[in-house]
Amino acid sequence: MSATRTSYVCLPCRASYKQSPAGDHARHCPRCARPLLRAGSAFAAPRRRDTAAWRTLSVLLNAGIDFHKSCCGGPGYRPRTLFEVRERMAYARRTGEPIADALVRPELP
């Protein structure tokens, strides 16, 4: 049985790399040598030209949200637009809910 490959992302280069998750060594971007962020095995990278999608992705990854498969399929809800991110961050500030929890909330009350 082969190991599942995991996506790692370089936000400044807008690049994604699939690598084996074995080992705890730091991974670096082959283009700019900056550290890569672990995105998860269910991650699908947006097009390099789509700046809004990469900004949204940047907020998610920096908040500690990744894209790992769950037992029932995909990683669950993730905001896809900057509007959804802003809406959930405002909700988090207003209610005191942690930002990471508000970002993965499918619907706001």
Secondary structure, DSSP 8 states (H G I E B T S, - for coil): -----EEEEETTTTEEEEE---S----B-TTT--B-EEEETT-----TT-HHHHHHHHHHHHTT-----BTTBS------SHHHHHHHHHHHHHH---HHHHHT-SS--
